[in-house]
Amino acid sequence: MKIVTCIAPVNIAVIKYWGKRDNELILPINDSISSTLDANQMCAKTTIMASPNFLDNKLWLNGQEENFDQPRLKNCLKEIKKRIYTDESKENIVNWNIHICSENNFPTAAGLASSAAGYACLVFALAKLYNIEGDISGLARRGSGSACRSIYGGWVKWCKGEAADGSDSLAVQLAPPSHWADMRVIILVVNESRKKHSSTNAMKTSMSTSTLLTTRAETIVPARISDMEAAIKAKDFAKFADLTMRDSNQFHAICLDTYPPCFYLNEVSRSIIEFVHEYNDFKESTQVAYTYDAGPNACLYTLENNVSELLAVIDEVFPTNAAREEYIKGIPVKTIQLSQDVRQKFSSLKNSRDLLKYIIVTKVGEGPQMLSNTSEHLLNENGLPK
Amino acid sequence: MKIVTCIAPVNIAVIKYWGKRDNELILPINDSISSTLDANQMCAKTTIMASPNFLDNKLWLNGQEENFDQPRLKNCLKEIKKRIYTDESKENIVNWNIHICSENNFPTAAGLASSAAGYACLVFALAKLYNIEGDISGLARRGSGSACRSIYGGWVKWCKGEAADGSDSLAVQLAPPSHWADMRVIILVVNESRKKHSSTNAMKTSMSTSTLLTTRAETIVPARISDMEAAIKAKDFAKFADLTMRDSNQFHAICLDTYPPCFYLNEVSRSIIEFVHEYNDFKESTQVAYTYDAGPNACLYTLENNVSELLAVIDEVFPTNAAREEYIKGIPVKTIQLSQDVRQKFSSLKNSRDLLKYIIVTKVGEGPQMLSNTSEHLLNENGLPK
């Protein structure tokens, strides 16, 4: 038998992926760019065990046994098995059943791109299990499109590719995390009760009904991709922030141009957007950018030297009754007192209490890792969850 | 001295006007189509008195004296005076000062396109005062773009025109109110506390920042205008409703693609949108359409035979503590009891109480009118508000 345990990070797009040209192969209509977030704060962790003694394939997700017969999981496995170099020993392991156990170290209910980390982790672990070499981002893509970007650390571009078979629709690293070491990411998790639209279905509906999506994919995104690559390369925060916010807004505009329309931003999201623009106006330079995926939670990008003040102002504008140690998770942040004029400036923007569930402070981090310590395995020697 | 009193209606666009190619002349980047609403429910009323004894021009709006030196008012006056056929008697009146008194018969705070009715009324009354013949929609346009559509009753198209001087940017009637006599309009006035973006400024910002607006104006709207004209001509409600909802959503998508983004829809607006789609799904045919201007209030189009049931379902989904006679204004509606299955179907969509301020039931109506009865004048014999 063989067992591997891996972790894989979440990624947050700054130029968004929305719309597939091929639903089966998961091929996008435009390139996208993301940063990979530090796995110390948020990651998926997956243990895969292969054994000649297993009677069935089995799958556990976040403590629940799930049906193994899921089309995306089967797609990933099928593609992975095509990549196995068949010699005697590998042929054996290929025919063994496997047990997969996966969990996130952050609440999935928070709507924080958990499927990208999950599929990246699955594919990375399978690749380790079967000793697969070379780029595996195309394999991760078959599980969940944006999972391909979680295969690399730092700043990552998913090139949409041109080939009909999807062979060139792959992720590439634009820059490692060390390139822009003082970049910080602050996730504002919003209290939300509404039911969510599945993003797979919403994307399909956008493709068939939004009359603006083609212009976005064919004209606007290509220009933004090259501008964003230049902004990241030059570490030009103002340019980076401007593109990030505009592209988030345009993605949500496309959702609204979808029929029936699809709303992911709620009133709290809207208040955060208005706050970020007010904050940047107050600072007389762009210090913070927001971006939103298919949900109401805000992901803010800012530089390390702004984090303490920004969190203090957020605490003023979005007051909480929660204890700080429960409320602000992730990288420790020094608490500062705001000056009287800053407090006064933002007191008019003060919202009612507890609109935010909690805050995660994180940074740009590395790609997936294999964990060598056997204590990390999520499955015991019998292949059952510990 | 001479005195005239006129009323002019509100109009609600079903293909939206958003974006000017000339800010001074108020020339739009695309055609738009609206229905004119019955002045019995909502209208502006304006009295203008000209007298050789008036020392100054004066203006009262909704009971408050306002500065007469407003650029849009002056533009309208200047253009109107160019159109006066100068004989002896008219030359006299042209040189007299005027007193203008105008009011709306509905709350301006409700954010219901009051400037369109106001400027249409002003220009219509000035035209009567100075005996101006021919089309005056181009004059109304100089006050507020969409005011040009309130110059005609029924279904109206504002043709963007091609001329640089704006001479062909005029409104035309597509069909009189009698053409689609059973069309009803239900306005859901939403409780809203947020400050509003001025639509003039937001439109300018969209022009300079939205990268989707050109596609909308040049490609999407022209096709929708011809489809909408055909739907109105054929009284094809499903097609009309579909185009109306898609175009409202796209207008708000453009507002979101504006930078910084501009939000006019709030959570209640969003709930109404979701409700309308659920209601049409439940009825298995399109019975209701929503449209939203630069504010959170919903304007619903439906046919007369649906009004009673629709209002009963709205009462279920958006319950109120208000007394019915205060809450439902306008054309009287028969109250009906919903069947148990309809109630049950919509009980899951029930919102908290009092999200709506009140409801106006109205229909498509005639253009501006001059009132001949002297008791209607808003100014007394001395030219002061009664």
Chai-1 contact restraints between the chains, C-beta under 6 A:
chainA,res_idxA,chainB,res_idxB,connection_type,confidence,min_distance_angstrom,max_distance_angstrom,comment,restraint_id
A,T211,B,I220,contact,1.0,0.0,6.0,A-B,restraint_1
A,L212,B,L212,contact,1.0,0.0,6.0,A-B,restraint_2
A,T215,B,T215,contact,1.0,0.0,6.0,A-B,restraint_3
A,I220,B,T211,contact,1.0,0.0,6.0,A-B,restraint_4
A,R246,B,Y259,contact,1.0,0.0,6.0,A-B,restraint_5
A,N249,B,L256,contact,1.0,0.0,6.0,A-B,restraint_6
A,N249,B,D257,contact,1.0,0.0,6.0,A-B,restraint_7
A,N249,B,P261,contact,1.0,0.0,6.0,A-B,restraint_8
A,Q250,B,D257,contact,1.0,0.0,6.0,A-B,restraint_9
A,H252,B,L256,contact,1.0,0.0,6.0,A-B,restraint_10
A,A253,B,A253,contact,1.0,0.0,6.0,A-B,restraint_11
A,A253,B,L256,contact,1.0,0.0,6.0,A-B,restraint_12
A,A253,B,D257,contact,1.0,0.0,6.0,A-B,restraint_13
A,L256,B,N249,contact,1.0,0.0,6.0,A-B,restraint_14
A,L256,B,H252,contact,1.0,0.0,6.0,A-B,restraint_15
A,L256,B,A253,contact,1.0,0.0,6.0,A-B,restraint_16
A,D257,B,N249,contact,1.0,0.0,6.0,A-B,restraint_17
A,D257,B,Q250,contact,1.0,0.0,6.0,A-B,restraint_18
A,D257,B,A253,contact,1.0,0.0,6.0,A-B,restraint_19
A,Y259,B,R246,contact,1.0,0.0,6.0,A-B,restraint_20
A,P260,B,H277,contact,1.0,0.0,6.0,A-B,restraint_21
A,P261,B,N249,contact,1.0,0.0,6.0,A-B,restraint_22
A,F263,B,R270,contact,1.0,0.0,6.0,A-B,restraint_23
A,E267,B,E267,contact,1.0,0.0,6.0,A-B,restraint_24
A,R270,B,F263,contact,1.0,0.0,6.0,A-B,restraint_25
A,H277,B,P260,contact,1.0,0.0,6.0,A-B,restraint_26
